[in-house]
Amino acid sequence: GNTGGGSFRWADSYLEHYMLVKNKNDFFNTTINEHTTIFINSFLWSNITIEFISKFKKDLKFKMVIPIHDYYWFCDKLYNDYNQKIHNIYLKKNSTIPTHLSNLYEIVDKFFVSTKTIYDNVKNLIPNKYYNKFLICSNYWSDNYQNSFILPTTKLSSKAINIGCFVRLDECKGLEQVNFLRKNVKTYKNYTLNYFIVGDNIDFYKDNNYSFVQLVNKYNINGFLLLNKWGESWCYSLSKIILSNLPVFYNNIGVFKDRIKNN
């Protein structure tokens, strides 16, 4: 499948040896047998389907693991129909799952989920006969940031508080909420509130610690916003924010409930 999203980032960080399979031709050109474990990121923008993978799993006896990064694996359409509404599927309780998803759940050996909150959300979406296929692996679904992270050197001035929004804003990640704050909350006590939003009034940072801290220092960021409309299942931006030791104003939903301590 495709290489977008946090599941592939996680696998890429922790799997020392793997072959990337994006389509059926790649599959046929890869040695696969009963000793092989296949991690499936998604079927988006690929000609690989449930029917295809099911047939070869039966013949080749490989293991199949699906990491749950968002709720893509619980939506009705798995092929080339990615949209923001995927992120709020967990709000649907005890919905009837389509036949094609039942077929997928039958052949999967394990689902990896990041935290107990995500597991509890998923339990509302699937029949309980599949619960034993889920593994909570927060110790593994982590980030290789700690060893190389250099703390920012920002300081609070006497006149302004600089607030950073260092995520790519969309409906899920709080575009509406952040825009509301920018328009309506411009001061706090004797301070002016300045909002620095990547992709809007400042550039994006490269996805590494050094670039993140550089941007924090450049704009003297004093704290962050994570105002998600719907809960996330990991959030790599949060990893860097936690390590920065700077405060974060956030909506206590999704994985934030597990990852942000003393909330």
Salt bridges, closest charged atoms under 4 A:
GLU34 OE2 - HIS35 NE2 3.53
ASP59 OD2 - LYS55 NZ 3.44
GLU106 OE2 - LYS129 NZ 3.26
ASP109 OD2 - LYS57 NZ 3.20
ASP120 OD2 - LYS116 NZ 2.82
ASP143 OD2 - ARG259 NH2 3.51
GLU171 OE2 - LYS85 NZ 3.47
GLU171 OE2 - LYS229 NZ 2.98
ASP200 OD2 - ARG182 NH1 3.11
ASP207 OD2 - ARG9 NH2 2.55
ASP207 OD1 - LYS240 NZ 2.85
GLU232 OE1 - LYS173 NZ 2.92
